[in-house]
Amino acid sequence: MTAAIDKIAGFVSAAPLTRSTLRRDTSRHMLAGALKAGSKMIREWGYGLSLYDVRLKGRYPLQLLGSPDDPAPGNATLGSAILGGDMLFEGEQHALHEGFWTDIEKATPEFRRYAHSFHWLQDLAHVGDQIRARDAAETILGWWLENGSGWHREIWQSETLARRFINWSTHAPLILSSDDSIYRSKILHAMARQLRHLSRCAQDAAEGLPQIYTATALTLGGLLLPGGANWLMRGLRLLEKTVRAFVLPDGGPASRNAADAIRTMQMLVLVRNTFIDVNADLPPWVQVTLDKLAPFVRTMRHGDGSFAHIGGVSAEGGHGTDAILAASEAKGKATENAAHSGVQRVVAGANCLIIDAGTPAPSALSGRAAAATGAFEFSVGQERLVVNMGPASTRGPMPELAAMARSTAANTALVVGDTNSNKIRDDGLVGAGVSETQTTRENLNDGVSVKVIHNGYEKRFGVLHERTLVLNSDGKKLKGQDRLSGRKLKKIAGQTITLRFHLHPGVQAFKAPDGRVSLETRGGKTWIFDIDDENAEIEDSLYLAQRDNPVASKQITVSANAAGDKPIVFNWTLSEISV
């Protein structure tokens, strides 16, 4: 299967000329959403009644039939902090003691979800002293059983409950190794109760990755708990339906976020390995989907293994990527023309160009996306040269940066009138703007050309943005043209047009007397940025390899004022020079 996928991808990338058009799903399901929310409220009212506890009763499982290995590595430092008496999450810290689960009711919602999902078991699993790790896990879980074993609107929310069940299953050696049979029985009983509830509230999970977590938990429960045939049937059916909707034909997730692809792979690896462990027949589509996802993940990575800042993923945001790719056993090569996801990749020599050529994700999946259509990143060997700023956390040292980092100006893109190509709504989702892109990829005698046209500024300013990038076959020259044109050019009159090229913190920038900009990498390579008939300036910027760690960097900016009587064209080049 992998060889066949590679062969098809090879035909596509070798084609002299390919064209593709993407249209954003802008349909609104307000009525369906309102009905779903109303139904959930009624059911939650029922869940809160004392009689609901009776409905959670059932067969007492005596054992788990297996415990699949989690392919994602944990953080031993965070695990050691737990042994030291503190739980840490994105800069938030809470002391561990018998009243921990009551105390964190005052913590942020993000910390509560993290704690109640038991994701921290992954970190405890990687500390050196596993005896102490098991003692800590059993103690903290024992405290939880006193507070969380009954239905609670937040603690038993579908995604949190699903992730908790997955973590309990995959890290069963940490929580079920005790000689105390009563304690083990309580855990197994709690797992069964929660799975009974999850089978009723699975439809409440948000679209995308939360649905995949929910379906995975039901599937694992059906495989690992005795008498779980109904859970397995429902979970597997839901998982297949969700995956088919979420994973696009080129292997990219509908959210366009590579971290979501990694998490989906992690869940499917768990499902596959559990089927194998319990000697059940694995549905073929599971490995087929892994074989589709892996090439997209590789598409989004630079030579140093970092992710391009496209779709809301941070450069280091694919935690455990190498381990999960290895565990998936999917060998497919990176896709150069991911036409359904809207990502273009051009590799020449040791250099790599990755272009955001797609529309933003559908509204419901756009909570982490940026208004960055047409943006690109360019790496030279193992070093990144031109980048996008990257997503920021609201819990970092600069909370206001989270919204700013999603703007068009925070990306290597063209900005009209200091306005985003898509609106970032107050609810955090990506709103109106780019609804269609047209991409043309052409193999030239001396390189590859990619042209991307988007309509993000058409309604507001009457223009289309056309960006053409040509990377020479040796990777040492990148030529670009940015063009604004349209039938209503006069609407753009008086607006400032700004072209931005964000630089990696490892790049030093100097402006030469002739107006060109010299870029020097830490590895000793020198590149020259030149632009026809315009002045380039060097300004301050920020870069986020990690969401909570902004680092000072530089950016090249070029600005022009629109007259409104003719198209605006910027012609520029990035060239490596020998020193």
Beta strands, then each sheet from edge to edge (+ up, - down):
strand 1: 17-23
strand 2: 86-89
strand 3: 92-95
strand 4: 337-338
strand 5: 343-348
strand 6: 351-356
strand 7: 376-380
strand 8: 383-387
strand 9: 414-416
strand 10: 422-424
strand 11: 430-433
strand 12: 436-444
strand 13: 447-454
strand 14: 464-472
strand 15: 477-485
strand 16: 496-503
strand 17: 508-511
strand 18: 517-520
strand 19: 526-531
strand 20: 536-543
strand 21: 551-561
strand 22: 568-577
sheet 1: 1+ 12- 13+ 14- 15+ 22- 19+ 18- 17+
sheet 2: 2+ 3-
sheet 3: 4+ 5- 6+ 7- 8+ 16- 9+
sheet 4: 4+ 5- 6+ 7- 8+ 16- 21+ 20-
sheet 5: 10+ 11-
end
